[in-house]
Amino acid sequence: MKRFLFICTLLTFILPQTVIAAHSLNNLNSWLCFYKDTFPPSFTYNYDLYILDRNKHPDLNTIKKHGGKTVGYVSFGEVNIHDAHYKETKMRKLLVDKNPRWPDAIRVQIGHEKWHTIILNKVIPETIAKGFDGIFIDTIDTAQYLEEDKKMRGSIAGAIQLINKIRKKYPKLIMVMNNGLFILDQIGKHIDALVVEDVYTTYNFKINKYQLAKKSWTQNRKTPLKAFYMKHKKPVLPLEYLKASDIKGMKKVTEQAKNDGFIPYISDIHLTKIFYHP
């Protein structure tokens, strides 16, 4: 018994604290998604969860002193030309095509083993080393896009495998996923919270217009979200986009989301502003 206790104590000091510490988002009441390196001067640290850029972000220690959890943005289905792992991704011939909405983003072969290795052994360790409590999984929907190409069949299965691998290698890492409703049944048990864009609002990229969503759209989006919550009892976090001046719209969206049992966050389409939240 003494030997067992000694080994457990030793592991506590050897393994990274971020990995061994038990995390839970079940008591989450508020969150934000913000992609700038400093908060506004009037900012108050009263959020439970902070989704931030991995490279340019506010001070993580200050956030943690106020009790907040932090997750760093990780793109699973794309690589940005400014990312540190872009050259390796290109060298390994994993690039597919550009995302027309975001010119600096290039889709990657999400199901390829070499891409999994980059995420598992490079991107995630770098994120943990910076002090983040976990990762924010974005662009997982690229798998659906690639699956339509016969040459890329197996992309959806590969995306599921990647998340399974991460949870196995990093059992205590916080994982918050953006969208990915098409794989919720397979990976719902592995993630700690689900962010979903455009439940109560929509943004028209062609004319750069913010607008409230139609009731039919919202209802269709809510159905799988409620099923996910009922099954896993994990937070559902609608990410909505409106004009900073649309206080009436924000109040309406916030009330709708909370009535549905969700925890909303509202910002501009670039996630560089922090709006009024009722």
ABEGO torsion letter per residue (X at the ends): XAAAAAAAAAAAAABBAAAABBBBAAABABBBBBBBABBBAABBBABABBBBBAABBBBAAAAAAAGBBBBBBBBAABBBAABAAAAAAAAAGABABBBAABAABBBBBAABAAAAAAAAAAAAAAAAAAGBABBBBBGAAAAAAAAABAAABGAAAAAAAAAAAAAAABAABBBBBBEGAAAAAAAAAABABBBBBGAABBBBAAAGBBBBBBAAAAAAAAAAAAAAAAAAGBBBBBBBBBBAABAAAAAAAAAAAAAAGBBBBBBBAAGABBBBBX
